[in-house]
Amino acid sequence: MSQQETDGRIDVDDEGFVVDTEDCEEREAAYRARGTSRPITVVGNPVLHKECKDVTAFDDELAQLIDDMFASQKTAEGVGLAANQIGVDLKVFVYDCPDDDGKRHTGVVCNPVLEELAPEMRVLDDSNEGCLSVPTAYASLARPDFAVVRGQDAQGNPIRVKGTGYFARCLQHETDHLYGYLYIDRLSKRERKDALRQMEEGTPRYETVPND
């Protein structure tokens, strides 16, 4: 049973998780129409390698940032984007990502924290992973195939988001970004070197910020 948004409350399902699978196309298009696409920061940019600042002001400036993030994500053909990937030092990410059942999830999380999983729920999936900030590179990386993130929405309301499969990977990947970790930081030295070689040899399909 869904709780309709009234007086600042948000839609949640009967388990207390935010409903992010309804009206995805319309919501994503509305964000994007209000936003301006920005270039993507890449590995080596200092903003990607430190923990971001907490979001404390849930205001028009944050709303504009979120719109710009959705526009930037669409331009880069991504499924998730953290604020530091467009050079902004704030703990917020957006997503427009399918799960392994093909169900689309669209939303925003501010100040995300990954919840610890019970051991019996830690089933690892070692699928390939890529990143807009490491363009054209991919590597196999084991992550749990289920994830729960708690945080706040764009108005500061507390939320919890859950994901399975590919969407679980997205939630973990984007939360990592906001604490200063790229997926290649979780690889072996050899695998990291190979990913950086792939990036060096490839040509990104979107605008990036040159590192000084």
C-alpha positions as CSV (number, residue, x, y, z in Angstrom):
1,M,0.0,0.0,0.0
2,S,1.4,3.4,-1.0
3,Q,1.3,6.5,1.1
4,Q,0.5,9.6,-1.1
5,E,2.6,12.7,-0.6
6,T,0.8,15.3,1.4
7,D,2.3,18.1,3.5
8,G,5.8,17.2,2.6
9,R,5.5,13.5,3.2
10,I,6.8,11.1,0.5
11,D,5.4,8.0,-1.2
12,V,6.6,4.9,0.6
13,D,5.7,1.2,0.1
14,D,4.4,-1.1,2.9
15,E,8.0,-1.8,3.9
16,G,8.9,1.8,4.3
17,F,11.0,2.2,1.2
18,V,10.6,5.2,-1.2
19,V,8.5,4.5,-4.3
20,D,10.8,5.3,-7.2
21,T,9.3,3.2,-10.0
22,E,6.2,5.3,-10.8
23,D,6.1,8.0,-13.5
24,C,9.9,7.6,-14.1
25,E,9.8,8.9,-17.7
26,E,7.8,12.0,-16.8
27,R,9.8,12.8,-13.7
28,E,13.2,12.3,-15.4
29,A,12.1,14.5,-18.4
30,A,10.9,17.2,-16.0
31,Y,14.2,17.3,-14.1
32,R,16.2,17.3,-17.4
33,A,14.1,20.1,-19.0
34,R,14.9,22.4,-16.1
35,G,18.6,21.5,-16.0
36,T,21.8,22.3,-17.9
37,S,24.2,19.6,-18.8
38,R,27.7,20.0,-17.4
39,P,31.0,18.2,-18.3
40,I,32.1,15.2,-16.3
41,T,35.1,15.2,-14.0
42,V,37.5,12.2,-14.4
43,V,39.8,10.2,-12.2
44,G,42.6,12.4,-10.9
45,N,40.3,15.4,-10.3
46,P,40.7,16.2,-6.5
47,V,36.9,16.5,-6.0
48,L,36.5,12.8,-6.8
49,H,39.1,11.6,-4.2
50,K,37.8,13.0,-1.0
51,E,34.6,12.7,1.1
52,C,32.0,15.3,0.0
53,K,30.3,17.7,2.3
54,D,26.9,16.9,3.8
55,V,23.9,18.6,2.2
56,T,22.5,21.0,4.9
57,A,20.4,23.4,2.7
58,F,17.4,21.8,0.9
59,D,16.7,24.9,-1.2
60,D,16.4,26.2,-4.7
61,E,20.1,25.9,-5.3
62,L,20.0,22.2,-4.4
63,A,17.0,21.7,-6.7
64,Q,18.8,23.4,-9.6
65,L,21.9,21.2,-9.0
66,I,19.7,18.1,-9.1
67,D,18.1,19.2,-12.4
68,D,21.6,19.8,-13.8
69,M,22.7,16.4,-12.6
70,F,19.8,14.7,-14.4
71,A,20.6,16.6,-17.6
72,S,24.3,15.7,-17.3
73,Q,23.5,12.1,-16.7
74,K,21.3,11.9,-19.8
75,T,23.9,13.6,-22.0
76,A,26.5,11.1,-20.8
77,E,24.1,8.2,-21.2
78,G,24.6,7.1,-17.5
79,V,22.3,5.4,-15.1
80,G,23.6,7.2,-12.0
81,L,25.5,10.4,-11.2
82,A,27.1,11.8,-8.1
83,A,27.5,15.6,-7.5
84,N,31.3,15.4,-7.5
85,Q,31.2,14.0,-11.0
86,I,30.2,17.4,-12.2
87,G,32.6,19.1,-9.8
88,V,30.2,19.8,-6.9
89,D,31.4,19.0,-3.4
90,L,28.1,17.8,-1.9
91,K,26.7,14.4,-0.9
92,V,23.9,13.9,-3.4
93,F,23.4,11.5,-6.3
94,V,20.7,10.9,-8.9
95,Y,19.7,7.7,-10.6
96,D,17.6,6.5,-13.5
97,C,18.5,2.8,-13.5
98,P,16.8,-0.5,-14.3
99,D,17.1,-3.5,-12.0
100,D,17.7,-7.0,-13.2
101,D,13.9,-7.5,-13.7
102,G,13.9,-4.5,-16.1
103,K,12.0,-2.3,-13.7
104,R,13.1,1.3,-14.0
105,H,14.0,3.3,-10.8
106,T,14.4,7.1,-10.8
107,G,15.2,9.3,-7.9
108,V,17.5,11.4,-5.7
109,V,19.4,10.6,-2.5
110,C,21.1,13.2,-0.4
111,N,23.6,12.3,2.4
112,P,23.4,8.5,1.5
113,V,24.6,5.8,3.9
114,L,24.7,2.2,2.9
115,E,23.1,-0.1,5.4
116,E,25.0,-3.2,6.6
117,L,23.5,-6.4,5.3
118,A,23.0,-9.6,7.3
119,P,25.5,-12.2,6.2
120,E,22.8,-14.4,4.6
121,M,21.9,-11.4,2.3
122,R,25.5,-10.8,1.1
123,V,25.3,-12.7,-2.2
124,L,28.0,-11.4,-4.4
125,D,27.7,-10.5,-8.1
126,D,30.9,-10.1,-10.0
127,S,29.5,-8.4,-13.1
128,N,31.4,-5.8,-15.1
129,E,31.3,-2.2,-13.8
130,G,32.1,1.1,-15.5
131,C,32.0,4.7,-14.5
132,L,31.4,8.0,-16.3
133,S,34.5,9.4,-14.5
134,V,36.6,6.5,-15.8
135,P,35.3,6.7,-19.4
136,T,35.5,3.7,-21.8
137,A,36.9,1.4,-19.1
138,Y,35.3,-1.6,-17.5
139,A,36.3,-4.3,-15.0
140,S,34.7,-7.1,-13.1
141,L,33.9,-6.2,-9.5
142,A,32.2,-8.3,-6.9
143,R,29.4,-6.4,-5.0
144,P,26.4,-7.6,-3.1
145,D,23.4,-8.1,-5.4
146,F,21.1,-6.4,-2.9
147,A,21.6,-2.9,-1.3
148,V,19.7,-0.5,1.0
149,V,20.6,3.2,1.2
150,R,19.2,5.6,3.7
151,G,19.4,9.3,3.3
152,Q,17.2,12.3,2.5
153,D,15.2,13.4,-0.5
154,A,15.5,16.9,-2.1
155,Q,13.2,18.4,0.5
156,G,15.2,16.9,3.5
157,N,12.7,14.1,4.2
158,P,14.3,10.9,5.5
159,I,14.1,8.1,2.9
160,R,15.3,4.5,2.3
161,V,16.0,3.1,-1.1
162,K,16.5,-0.6,-1.9
163,G,17.8,-2.2,-5.1
164,T,18.6,-5.6,-6.5
165,G,21.1,-6.7,-9.2
166,Y,22.2,-3.9,-11.5
167,F,20.3,-1.2,-9.5
168,A,22.0,-2.5,-6.3
169,R,25.3,-2.0,-7.9
170,C,24.3,1.5,-8.9
171,L,23.3,2.5,-5.4
172,Q,26.7,1.2,-4.0
173,H,28.7,2.8,-6.8
174,E,27.1,6.3,-6.4
175,T,27.4,6.2,-2.6
176,D,31.0,5.3,-2.9
177,H,31.6,8.4,-5.1
178,L,30.4,10.7,-2.3
179,Y,32.9,9.2,0.1
180,G,35.8,9.7,-2.3
181,Y,36.0,6.2,-3.8
182,L,35.9,5.2,-7.5
183,Y,35.1,1.6,-8.4
184,I,38.7,1.2,-9.6
185,D,39.8,1.9,-6.0
186,R,38.3,-1.5,-5.2
187,L,40.3,-3.4,-7.8
188,S,43.6,-5.1,-7.6
189,K,46.6,-3.1,-8.7
190,R,46.8,-5.0,-11.9
191,E,43.1,-4.6,-12.6
192,R,43.2,-0.9,-11.8
193,K,46.2,-0.4,-14.2
194,D,44.2,-2.2,-16.9
195,A,41.2,0.0,-16.4
196,L,43.3,3.1,-16.6
197,R,44.9,1.8,-19.8
198,Q,41.4,1.2,-21.3
199,M,40.6,4.8,-20.4
200,E,43.8,6.2,-21.9
201,E,43.1,4.3,-25.2
202,G,39.4,5.2,-25.4
203,T,37.6,8.3,-26.4
204,P,34.7,9.4,-24.2
205,R,31.4,10.1,-25.9
206,Y,30.6,13.1,-23.7
207,E,32.4,16.2,-22.6
208,T,34.9,15.8,-19.7
209,V,36.8,18.3,-17.5
210,P,40.5,18.2,-18.3
211,N,42.7,17.6,-15.3
212,D,45.4,20.2,-14.7
